[in-house]
Amino acid sequence: MSSDRDVFLSQTDVSRETIERFDIYAALLKQWTKRINLVAPNTMPTLWRRHFLDSAQLERFMSSSVWVDLGSGGGFPGAVLAILSPETPVALVESDQRKAAFLRTVARETGVGFRVYPERAEILEPLNAGRLSCRALASLNDLLGYAERHLAPDGRAIFMKGASAQAEIDQALEHWRFDCETYPSQTNPEAVILNIGDIKRV
């Protein structure tokens, strides 16, 4: 039976140097999760598929512009994308100081220069992002407020949502207008990826 790491390798086709960085990242996650809640402990055995591969599927949405990841926690998807595309400027926003310290450690130990903002997204100075992501932070209605603050005028928000995605879209449309493209998740049949732009308050 293939390991989760083997599945990740087969579906991402990354270089040896990149895999070495992910190995460092995985080791740091295992070490730090014993002290702080970076990921649910029961997901650690499937780390490479549940967290790394799930985040890596967003690489297709990357461009040369700044990618900002909100509520990064253990670094998903922001740190994963930074490792996959080190030439792209990536910024991770994480208000929990311990988690922010972990993310800075990942950046240092892997040699990938993503920036970490240890602040709350709603008070952080606007970041003018070309792409803005979030994996599990808030409702779509709230996320659109963050997106309006931090996206460049032509930027796109890339949000990972579960089975309630359509209900969240319907609720958000009571307060916002936006265009939304929906893509199936490659790792979870119940999840979707929302690619949202042209965000305006009603």
GROMACS elastic network, one bead per residue, 0.5 to 0.9 nm:
[ bonds ]
;  ai    aj funct       b0    kb
    2     5     6  0.79743   500
    2     6     6  0.58041   500
    2     7     6  0.65871   500
    3     6     6  0.50725   500
    3     7     6  0.63848   500
    3     8     6  0.87109   500
    3    46     6  0.88385   500
    3    48     6  0.88570   500
    4     7     6  0.50393   500
    4     8     6  0.62562   500
    4     9     6  0.86773   500
    4    45     6  0.83623   500
    4    46     6  0.61367   500
    4    47     6  0.74390   500
    4    48     6  0.53746   500
    4    49     6  0.55976   500
    4    50     6  0.87455   500
    5     8     6  0.50638   500
    5     9     6  0.62399   500
    5    10     6  0.86754   500
    5    46     6  0.86531   500
    5    47     6  0.83693   500
    5    48     6  0.53823   500
    5    49     6  0.73213   500
    6     9     6  0.50124   500
    6    10     6  0.61162   500
    6    11     6  0.86406   500
    6    48     6  0.86658   500
    7    10     6  0.51430   500
    7    11     6  0.62389   500
    7    12     6  0.86161   500
    7    48     6  0.79922   500
    7    49     6  0.71933   500
    7    53     6  0.85692   500
    8    11     6  0.53367   500
    8    12     6  0.60527   500
    8    13     6  0.82746   500
    8    48     6  0.62017   500
    8    49     6  0.62665   500
    8    52     6  0.75920   500
    8    53     6  0.58484   500
    9    12     6  0.54161   500
    9    13     6  0.56755   500
    9    14     6  0.67803   500
    9    19     6  0.81348   500
   10    13     6  0.59483   500
   10    14     6  0.87776   500
   11    14     6  0.88280   500
   11    53     6  0.80970   500
   12    53     6  0.79522   500
   12    56     6  0.77493   500
   12    57     6  0.86753   500
   14    17     6  0.82205   500
   14    18     6  0.61424   500
   14    19     6  0.66926   500
   14    84     6  0.77319   500
   15    18     6  0.51674   500
   15    19     6  0.63306   500
   15    20     6  0.87044   500
   16    19     6  0.51000   500
   16    20     6  0.62164   500
   16    21     6  0.87365   500
   17    20     6  0.51240   500
   17    21     6  0.64646   500
   17    22     6  0.88787   500
   18    21     6  0.50757   500
   18    22     6  0.63819   500
   18    23     6  0.87054   500
   18    83     6  0.67425   500
   18    84     6  0.68545   500
   19    23     6  0.61155   500
   19    24     6  0.86154   500
   20    23     6  0.50195   500
   20    24     6  0.63273   500
   20    25     6  0.86315   500
   20   110     6  0.82806   500
   21    24     6  0.51092   500
   21    25     6  0.61823   500
   21    26     6  0.86422   500
   21    83     6  0.71524   500
   21   109     6  0.82243   500
   21   110     6  0.51363   500
   21   111     6  0.80462   500
   21   112     6  0.85812   500
   22    26     6  0.60056   500
   22    27     6  0.85181   500
   22    52     6  0.84461   500
   22    80     6  0.80871   500
   22    83     6  0.76175   500
   22   110     6  0.79358   500
   23    26     6  0.50862   500
   23    27     6  0.62175   500
   23    28     6  0.86477   500
   24    27     6  0.51910   500
   24    28     6  0.62439   500
   24    29     6  0.86818   500
   24   106     6  0.79813   500
   24   109     6  0.72367   500
   24   110     6  0.65608   500
   25    28     6  0.51421   500
   25    29     6  0.61984   500
   25    30     6  0.87417   500
   25   106     6  0.61680   500
   25   109     6  0.80715   500
   25   110     6  0.71248   500
   26    29     6  0.50977   500
   26    30     6  0.63031   500
   26    31     6  0.86486   500
   26    47     6  0.77242   500
   26    48     6  0.81102   500
   27    30     6  0.52207   500
   27    31     6  0.62095   500
   27    32     6  0.86628   500
   28    31     6  0.50295   500
   28    32     6  0.59565   500
   28    33     6  0.82431   500
   28   102     6  0.82405   500
   28   105     6  0.83706   500
   28   106     6  0.72539   500
   28   109     6  0.89754   500
   29    32     6  0.52891   500
   29    33     6  0.57073   500
   29    34     6  0.86128   500
   29    38     6  0.74260   500
   29    39     6  0.83542   500
   29    44     6  0.86893   500
   29    74     6  0.74842   500
   29   102     6  0.84948   500
   29   106     6  0.89062   500
   30    33     6  0.54370   500
   30    34     6  0.68444   500
   30    44     6  0.75192   500
   31    34     6  0.59047   500
   31    35     6  0.77453   500
   32    35     6  0.54113   500
   32    36     6  0.61704   500
   32    37     6  0.82470   500
   32    38     6  0.75758   500
   32   102     6  0.74173   500
   33    36     6  0.50802   500
   33    37     6  0.56008   500
   33    38     6  0.55029   500
   33    39     6  0.69024   500
   33    40     6  0.86091   500
   33    41     6  0.76354   500
   33    74     6  0.89444   500
   34    37     6  0.76595   500
   34    38     6  0.89477   500
   34    41     6  0.86971   500
   35    38     6  0.88654   500
   36    39     6  0.87469   500
   36    98     6  0.74889   500
   36    99     6  0.76935   500
   37    40     6  0.69687   500
   37    41     6  0.81476   500
   37    73     6  0.87070   500
   37    74     6  0.85049   500
   37    99     6  0.84172   500
   38    41     6  0.86362   500
   38    73     6  0.59842   500
   38    75     6  0.85890   500
   38    99     6  0.70365   500
   38   102     6  0.89059   500
   39    42     6  0.84154   500
   39    43     6  0.69965   500
   39    44     6  0.74089   500
   39    51     6  0.88684   500
   39    73     6  0.79712   500
   39    74     6  0.64994   500
   40    43     6  0.55371   500
   40    44     6  0.71757   500
   41    44     6  0.55299   500
   41    45     6  0.83609   500
   42    45     6  0.69267   500
   42    46     6  0.83438   500
   43    46     6  0.54686   500
   43    47     6  0.60406   500
   43    50     6  0.69421   500
   43    51     6  0.83226   500
   44    48     6  0.84666   500
   44    50     6  0.84424   500
   44    51     6  0.88764   500
   45    48     6  0.82653   500
   46    49     6  0.56120   500
   46    50     6  0.55780   500
   46    51     6  0.77973   500
   47    50     6  0.52452   500
   47    51     6  0.53279   500
   47    52     6  0.65490   500
   47    53     6  0.85809   500
   48    51     6  0.58605   500
   48    53     6  0.60355   500
   48    54     6  0.84576   500
   49    52     6  0.57626   500
   49    54     6  0.63633   500
   49   187     6  0.75811   500
   50    53     6  0.64204   500
   50    54     6  0.57536   500
   50    55     6  0.84343   500
   50   187     6  0.75481   500
   50   188     6  0.88728   500
   51    54     6  0.52225   500
   51    55     6  0.60340   500
   51    56     6  0.84764   500
   51    76     6  0.67343   500
   51    77     6  0.79062   500
   51    80     6  0.87705   500
   52    55     6  0.53130   500
   52    56     6  0.60325   500
   52    57     6  0.89147   500
   52    76     6  0.75322   500
   52    77     6  0.77749   500
   52    80     6  0.63808   500
   53    57     6  0.64177   500
   53    80     6  0.86702   500
   53   186     6  0.87584   500
   53   187     6  0.74043   500
   54    57     6  0.58271   500
   54    58     6  0.79797   500
   54    76     6  0.85153   500
   54    77     6  0.78704   500
   54   185     6  0.79392   500
   54   186     6  0.73454   500
   54   187     6  0.57844   500
   54   188     6  0.81671   500
   55    58     6  0.59614   500
   55    59     6  0.79487   500
   55    76     6  0.59136   500
   55    78     6  0.77739   500
   55    79     6  0.88949   500
   55    80     6  0.63218   500
   55    81     6  0.71496   500
   55   135     6  0.83874   500
   56    59     6  0.55803   500
   56    60     6  0.85477   500
   56    77     6  0.71222   500
   56    80     6  0.63279   500
   56    81     6  0.62248   500
   56    84     6  0.76114   500
   57    60     6  0.67359   500
   57    61     6  0.86224   500
   57   185     6  0.79376   500
   57   186     6  0.69817   500
   57   187     6  0.84240   500
   58    61     6  0.56136   500
   58    62     6  0.72554   500
   58    77     6  0.77412   500
   58    81     6  0.75375   500
   58   158     6  0.79669   500
   58   193     6  0.84311   500
   59    62     6  0.53503   500
   59    63     6  0.88840   500
   59    81     6  0.62139   500
   59    84     6  0.75784   500
   59    85     6  0.79237   500
   60    63     6  0.84739   500
   61   131     6  0.81132   500
   61   158     6  0.78780   500
   61   195     6  0.86111   500
   62    65     6  0.79409   500
   62    66     6  0.89649   500
   62    67     6  0.74750   500
   62    81     6  0.84293   500
   62    85     6  0.85019   500
   62    88     6  0.80645   500
   62   130     6  0.89262   500
   62   131     6  0.72712   500
   63    66     6  0.79121   500
   63    67     6  0.81493   500
   63    88     6  0.74418   500
   63   130     6  0.77462   500
   63   131     6  0.78551   500
   64    67     6  0.85872   500
   64    87     6  0.81096   500
   64    88     6  0.57269   500
   64    89     6  0.76644   500
   64   130     6  0.83233   500
   65    88     6  0.69810   500
   65    89     6  0.69598   500
   65    90     6  0.88367   500
   65   129     6  0.70738   500
   65   130     6  0.50610   500
   65   131     6  0.71869   500
   65   155     6  0.89592   500
   66    88     6  0.68160   500
   66    90     6  0.58040   500
   66    91     6  0.74951   500
   66   127     6  0.85879   500
   66   128     6  0.78052   500
   66   129     6  0.51320   500
   66   130     6  0.52975   500
   66   131     6  0.64340   500
   66   132     6  0.84404   500
   67    78     6  0.79785   500
   67    81     6  0.89775   500
   67    82     6  0.88943   500
   67    88     6  0.75293   500
   67    89     6  0.63160   500
   67    91     6  0.62870   500
   67    92     6  0.85662   500
   67   129     6  0.58368   500
   67   130     6  0.60749   500
   67   132     6  0.56971   500
   67   133     6  0.75865   500
   68    78     6  0.73577   500
   68    89     6  0.85914   500
   68    90     6  0.58403   500
   68    92     6  0.59203   500
   68    93     6  0.73673   500
   68   127     6  0.77477   500
   68   128     6  0.88868   500
   68   129     6  0.60128   500
   68   130     6  0.80061   500
   68   131     6  0.62463   500
   68   133     6  0.62962   500
   68   134     6  0.87783   500
   68   150     6  0.82888   500
   68   151     6  0.87024   500
   69    72     6  0.60225   500
   69    75     6  0.85786   500
   69    76     6  0.81859   500
   69    77     6  0.71535   500
   69    78     6  0.52463   500
   69    79     6  0.86382   500
   69    90     6  0.76791   500
   69    91     6  0.62480   500
   69    93     6  0.60313   500
   69    94     6  0.86770   500
   69   131     6  0.84385   500
   69   132     6  0.57268   500
   69   134     6  0.57989   500
   69   135     6  0.85258   500
   70    73     6  0.86996   500
   70    78     6  0.82588   500
   70    91     6  0.86545   500
   70    92     6  0.62455   500
   70    94     6  0.66931   500
   70   120     6  0.88505   500
   70   121     6  0.68814   500
   70   132     6  0.74338   500
   70   133     6  0.62252   500
   70   134     6  0.52800   500
   70   135     6  0.81094   500
   70   137     6  0.76100   500
   70   146     6  0.86077   500
   71    75     6  0.85920   500
   71    76     6  0.87602   500
   71    92     6  0.75648   500
   71    93     6  0.56638   500
   71    95     6  0.73133   500
   71    96     6  0.88501   500
   71   120     6  0.83675   500
   71   121     6  0.79581   500
   71   134     6  0.66954   500
   71   135     6  0.79062   500
   71   136     6  0.75608   500
   71   137     6  0.58993   500
   72    76     6  0.56745   500
   72    77     6  0.70848   500
   72    78     6  0.65054   500
   72    79     6  0.80753   500
   72    92     6  0.59469   500
   72    93     6  0.60500   500
   72    94     6  0.55085   500
   72    95     6  0.89699   500
   72    99     6  0.84291   500
   72   100     6  0.85410   500
   72   103     6  0.85446   500
   72   134     6  0.73874   500
   72   135     6  0.78278   500
   72   136     6  0.86274   500
   72   137     6  0.85423   500
   73    76     6  0.68869   500
   73    92     6  0.89792   500
   73    93     6  0.86359   500
   73    94     6  0.63009   500
   73    95     6  0.88210   500
   73    96     6  0.79213   500
   73    99     6  0.59042   500
   73   100     6  0.76587   500
   73   102     6  0.89231   500
   73   103     6  0.81157   500
   74    77     6  0.86942   500
   74    79     6  0.82462   500
   74    99     6  0.67413   500
   74   100     6  0.87137   500
   74   102     6  0.76253   500
   74   103     6  0.70362   500
   75    78     6  0.54257   500
   75    80     6  0.67486   500
   75    92     6  0.76266   500
   75    99     6  0.88033   500
   75   102     6  0.88853   500
   75   103     6  0.65619   500
   75   106     6  0.87553   500
   76    79     6  0.61427   500
   76    80     6  0.63456   500
   76    81     6  0.83201   500
   76   134     6  0.81730   500
   76   135     6  0.67754   500
   77    80     6  0.54735   500
   77    81     6  0.61889   500
   77    82     6  0.87327   500
   77   133     6  0.75581   500
   77   134     6  0.74270   500
   77   135     6  0.67401   500
   78    81     6  0.52576   500
   78    82     6  0.62077   500
   78    83     6  0.87697   500
   78    90     6  0.70178   500
   78    91     6  0.73834   500
   78    92     6  0.61442   500
   78   114     6  0.86862   500
   78   133     6  0.76455   500
   78   134     6  0.84955   500
   79    83     6  0.62544   500
   79    84     6  0.86440   500
   79    90     6  0.80035   500
   79    91     6  0.86686   500
   79    92     6  0.75076   500
   79   103     6  0.77305   500
   79   106     6  0.80144   500
   79   107     6  0.79227   500
   79   112     6  0.87281   500
   79   114     6  0.74137   500
   80    83     6  0.52348   500
   80    84     6  0.62661   500
   80    85     6  0.86477   500
   81    85     6  0.59599   500
   81    86     6  0.79856   500
   81    88     6  0.87683   500
   81    90     6  0.79682   500
   82    85     6  0.51681   500
   82    86     6  0.51672   500
   82    87     6  0.80373   500
   82    88     6  0.69396   500
   82    89     6  0.76245   500
   82    90     6  0.59704   500
   82    91     6  0.86971   500
   82   112     6  0.68390   500
   82   113     6  0.79639   500
   82   114     6  0.64195   500
   83    86     6  0.54756   500
   83   107     6  0.89275   500
   83   110     6  0.80295   500
   83   111     6  0.89365   500
   83   112     6  0.62546   500
   83   114     6  0.87768   500
   85    88     6  0.56891   500
   85    89     6  0.87069   500
   86    89     6  0.74315   500
   86    90     6  0.83482   500
   86   112     6  0.61344   500
   86   113     6  0.74098   500
   86   114     6  0.80925   500
   87    90     6  0.89935   500
   88   114     6  0.88604   500
   89   113     6  0.81660   500
   89   114     6  0.66581   500
   89   115     6  0.82246   500
   90   113     6  0.81297   500
   90   114     6  0.51017   500
   90   115     6  0.64560   500
   90   116     6  0.88217   500
   91   114     6  0.56564   500
   91   116     6  0.57821   500
   91   117     6  0.72357   500
   91   127     6  0.89814   500
   92   100     6  0.85602   500
   92   103     6  0.81855   500
   92   114     6  0.73195   500
   92   115     6  0.61253   500
   92   117     6  0.60660   500
   92   118     6  0.84382   500
   93   100     6  0.80568   500
   93   115     6  0.85523   500
   93   116     6  0.59485   500
   93   118     6  0.61195   500
   93   119     6  0.64974   500
   93   120     6  0.72648   500
   93   121     6  0.67575   500
   93   124     6  0.88802   500
   94    97     6  0.74826   500
   94    99     6  0.69337   500
   94   100     6  0.57034   500
   94   103     6  0.87513   500
   94   116     6  0.72797   500
   94   117     6  0.61899   500
   94   118     6  0.50514   500
   94   119     6  0.60266   500
   94   120     6  0.68571   500
   94   121     6  0.80420   500
   95    98     6  0.88112   500
   95    99     6  0.79251   500
   95   100     6  0.70180   500
   95   117     6  0.74984   500
   95   120     6  0.50516   500
   95   121     6  0.79133   500
   96    99     6  0.53989   500
   96   100     6  0.61117   500
   96   101     6  0.86705   500
   96   118     6  0.67375   500
   96   119     6  0.77874   500
   96   120     6  0.87020   500
   97   101     6  0.61246   500
   97   102     6  0.86529   500
   97   118     6  0.61167   500
   97   119     6  0.84312   500
   98   101     6  0.50269   500
   98   102     6  0.63418   500
   98   103     6  0.87595   500
   99   103     6  0.62506   500
   99   104     6  0.86745   500
   99   118     6  0.86228   500
  100   103     6  0.50289   500
  100   104     6  0.62424   500
  100   105     6  0.85865   500
  100   116     6  0.66259   500
  100   117     6  0.74500   500
  100   118     6  0.56915   500
  101   104     6  0.51468   500
  101   105     6  0.62325   500
  101   106     6  0.87590   500
  101   116     6  0.86957   500
  101   118     6  0.84876   500
  102   106     6  0.63174   500
  102   107     6  0.87642   500
  103   106     6  0.50151   500
  103   107     6  0.62885   500
  103   108     6  0.86484   500
  103   115     6  0.89155   500
  103   116     6  0.69507   500
  104   107     6  0.50626   500
  104   108     6  0.61914   500
  104   109     6  0.85759   500
  104   114     6  0.83284   500
  104   115     6  0.77589   500
  104   116     6  0.64748   500
  105   108     6  0.50834   500
  105   109     6  0.59313   500
  105   110     6  0.83456   500
  106   109     6  0.52348   500
  106   110     6  0.58587   500
  106   111     6  0.80751   500
  106   112     6  0.80402   500
  107   110     6  0.55264   500
  107   111     6  0.57957   500
  107   112     6  0.50885   500
  107   113     6  0.57164   500
  107   114     6  0.61692   500
  107   115     6  0.79900   500
  107   116     6  0.88267   500
  108   111     6  0.51876   500
  108   112     6  0.68158   500
  108   113     6  0.73416   500
  109   112     6  0.79919   500
  110   113     6  0.85680   500
  117   120     6  0.84264   500
  117   121     6  0.89962   500
  117   124     6  0.83619   500
  119   122     6  0.86629   500
  119   123     6  0.74781   500
  119   124     6  0.62596   500
  120   123     6  0.57368   500
  120   124     6  0.60587   500
  121   124     6  0.52042   500
  121   125     6  0.83037   500
  121   126     6  0.87397   500
  121   146     6  0.66025   500
  121   149     6  0.87129   500
  121   150     6  0.83895   500
  122   125     6  0.84122   500
  122   145     6  0.82632   500
  122   146     6  0.63150   500
  122   149     6  0.77601   500
  123   126     6  0.85469   500
  124   127     6  0.80625   500
  124   150     6  0.87771   500
  125   149     6  0.84803   500
  125   150     6  0.80018   500
  126   129     6  0.83801   500
  126   149     6  0.57486   500
  126   151     6  0.77063   500
  126   152     6  0.89937   500
  127   149     6  0.80079   500
  127   151     6  0.69392   500
  127   152     6  0.79307   500
  128   131     6  0.89203   500
  128   149     6  0.81936   500
  128   150     6  0.52622   500
  128   153     6  0.79907   500
  128   155     6  0.81500   500
  129   132     6  0.61946   500
  129   147     6  0.88958   500
  129   150     6  0.59816   500
  129   152     6  0.51910   500
  129   153     6  0.88819   500
  129   155     6  0.63876   500
  129   156     6  0.83279   500
  130   151     6  0.62126   500
  130   152     6  0.56718   500
  130   153     6  0.83773   500
  130   154     6  0.70675   500
  130   156     6  0.63385   500
  130   157     6  0.84234   500
  131   151     6  0.69791   500
  131   152     6  0.82656   500
  131   155     6  0.55876   500
  131   156     6  0.50410   500
  131   157     6  0.56912   500
  131   158     6  0.69617   500
  132   147     6  0.68857   500
  132   150     6  0.77199   500
  132   151     6  0.67188   500
  132   155     6  0.77253   500
  132   156     6  0.64451   500
  132   158     6  0.59197   500
  132   159     6  0.80136   500
  133   147     6  0.88285   500
  133   156     6  0.87773   500
  133   157     6  0.58322   500
  133   159     6  0.54284   500
  133   160     6  0.78509   500
  134   137     6  0.65179   500
  134   138     6  0.85882   500
  134   143     6  0.80924   500
  134   157     6  0.83420   500
  134   158     6  0.69155   500
  134   159     6  0.51784   500
  134   160     6  0.64508   500
  134   161     6  0.89983   500
  135   138     6  0.89238   500
  135   158     6  0.88151   500
  135   159     6  0.61905   500
  135   161     6  0.71519   500
  136   139     6  0.86984   500
  136   159     6  0.85903   500
  136   160     6  0.72876   500
  136   161     6  0.76397   500
  137   143     6  0.79883   500
  138   141     6  0.80529   500
  138   142     6  0.61515   500
  138   143     6  0.62036   500
  139   142     6  0.53678   500
  139   143     6  0.61873   500
  139   144     6  0.87449   500
  139   168     6  0.68237   500
  139   172     6  0.86362   500
  140   144     6  0.60950   500
  140   145     6  0.87669   500
  140   159     6  0.82495   500
  140   161     6  0.86437   500
  140   165     6  0.82649   500
  140   168     6  0.58064   500
  140   169     6  0.68144   500
  140   171     6  0.83043   500
  140   172     6  0.63555   500
  141   144     6  0.54927   500
  141   145     6  0.69930   500
  141   168     6  0.71783   500
  141   169     6  0.78526   500
  141   171     6  0.70816   500
  141   173     6  0.81864   500
  141   174     6  0.89594   500
  141   175     6  0.75765   500
  141   176     6  0.78813   500
  142   145     6  0.52890   500
  142   146     6  0.67954   500
  142   147     6  0.88471   500
  142   172     6  0.83929   500
  143   146     6  0.50969   500
  143   147     6  0.61147   500
  143   148     6  0.85896   500
  143   159     6  0.85254   500
  144   148     6  0.59914   500
  144   149     6  0.85487   500
  144   157     6  0.83085   500
  144   172     6  0.81643   500
  144   176     6  0.78989   500
  144   196     6  0.89952   500
  144   199     6  0.73081   500
  144   200     6  0.88559   500
  145   148     6  0.51607   500
  145   149     6  0.64328   500
  145   150     6  0.88592   500
  145   201     6  0.87004   500
  146   149     6  0.51510   500
  146   150     6  0.62000   500
  146   151     6  0.82679   500
  147   150     6  0.52388   500
  147   151     6  0.54112   500
  147   155     6  0.89530   500
  147   156     6  0.84151   500
  147   157     6  0.65590   500
  147   199     6  0.79383   500
  148   151     6  0.58706   500
  148   152     6  0.84731   500
  148   153     6  0.87955   500
  148   199     6  0.65074   500
  148   200     6  0.75386   500
  148   201     6  0.87807   500
  149   152     6  0.86790   500
  151   154     6  0.76871   500
  151   155     6  0.53387   500
  151   156     6  0.71160   500
  151   157     6  0.76458   500
  152   156     6  0.82331   500
  153   156     6  0.88423   500
  153   197     6  0.88893   500
  153   198     6  0.77321   500
  154   197     6  0.73874   500
  154   198     6  0.72724   500
  155   196     6  0.87327   500
  155   197     6  0.65106   500
  155   198     6  0.80377   500
  156   195     6  0.64875   500
  156   196     6  0.54719   500
  156   198     6  0.79042   500
  156   199     6  0.89984   500
  157   194     6  0.76348   500
  157   195     6  0.57243   500
  157   197     6  0.63252   500
  158   193     6  0.67686   500
  158   194     6  0.56080   500
  158   196     6  0.64612   500
  159   192     6  0.84489   500
  159   193     6  0.57391   500
  159   194     6  0.50857   500
  159   195     6  0.66990   500
  159   196     6  0.79907   500
  160   165     6  0.88775   500
  160   185     6  0.82567   500
  160   191     6  0.73228   500
  160   192     6  0.60857   500
  160   194     6  0.63752   500
  161   164     6  0.73365   500
  161   165     6  0.55741   500
  161   185     6  0.89693   500
  161   190     6  0.88919   500
  161   191     6  0.56734   500
  161   192     6  0.54003   500
  161   193     6  0.61504   500
  161   194     6  0.73149   500
  162   165     6  0.57169   500
  162   188     6  0.85615   500
  162   190     6  0.59684   500
  162   192     6  0.61517   500
  162   193     6  0.86569   500
  163   166     6  0.77296   500
  163   167     6  0.87583   500
  163   189     6  0.89442   500
  163   190     6  0.51868   500
  163   191     6  0.56518   500
  163   192     6  0.77106   500
  164   167     6  0.53855   500
  164   168     6  0.62853   500
  164   169     6  0.87830   500
  164   190     6  0.89677   500
  164   191     6  0.86079   500
  165   168     6  0.50938   500
  165   169     6  0.61957   500
  165   170     6  0.86916   500
  165   191     6  0.79186   500
  165   192     6  0.72831   500
  165   193     6  0.89861   500
  165   194     6  0.85529   500
  166   170     6  0.61700   500
  166   171     6  0.85800   500
  167   170     6  0.51125   500
  167   171     6  0.61992   500
  167   172     6  0.85844   500
  168   171     6  0.50775   500
  168   172     6  0.60236   500
  168   173     6  0.85996   500
  169   172     6  0.50720   500
  169   173     6  0.62016   500
  169   180     6  0.89597   500
  170   173     6  0.52859   500
  170   174     6  0.70909   500
  171   174     6  0.56081   500
  171   175     6  0.77389   500
  172   175     6  0.55891   500
  172   176     6  0.59014   500
  172   177     6  0.82519   500
  173   177     6  0.60348   500
  173   178     6  0.79966   500
  173   202     6  0.83277   500
  174   177     6  0.83267   500
  174   202     6  0.75889   500
  175   200     6  0.87900   500
  175   201     6  0.60372   500
  175   202     6  0.52357   500
  176   199     6  0.69164   500
  176   200     6  0.56484   500
  177   198     6  0.76779   500
  177   199     6  0.58267   500
  177   200     6  0.51795   500
  177   201     6  0.61808   500
  177   202     6  0.62611   500
  178   196     6  0.66450   500
  178   197     6  0.58927   500
  178   198     6  0.52056   500
  178   200     6  0.64074   500
  178   201     6  0.87743   500
  179   195     6  0.82195   500
  179   196     6  0.56496   500
  179   197     6  0.54965   500
  179   198     6  0.61506   500
  179   199     6  0.73757   500
  180   194     6  0.64116   500
  180   195     6  0.55922   500
  180   197     6  0.67325   500
  180   198     6  0.89767   500
  181   193     6  0.82433   500
  181   194     6  0.58367   500
  181   195     6  0.50247   500
  181   196     6  0.64573   500
  181   197     6  0.89824   500
  182   192     6  0.66018   500
  182   193     6  0.57784   500
  182   195     6  0.63551   500
  182   196     6  0.87053   500
  183   186     6  0.89525   500
  183   191     6  0.89699   500
  183   192     6  0.55907   500
  183   193     6  0.50501   500
  183   194     6  0.65146   500
  183   195     6  0.79636   500
  184   187     6  0.88143   500
  184   188     6  0.82079   500
  184   189     6  0.72169   500
  184   190     6  0.82014   500
  184   191     6  0.65379   500
  184   193     6  0.62032   500
  184   194     6  0.89528   500
  185   188     6  0.55070   500
  185   189     6  0.63588   500
  185   190     6  0.76643   500
  185   191     6  0.53672   500
  185   193     6  0.61289   500
  186   189     6  0.73014   500
  186   191     6  0.85541   500
  186   192     6  0.85891   500
  187   191     6  0.81032   500
  188   191     6  0.53374   500
  188   192     6  0.80369   500
  189   192     6  0.80086   500
  196   199     6  0.75379   500
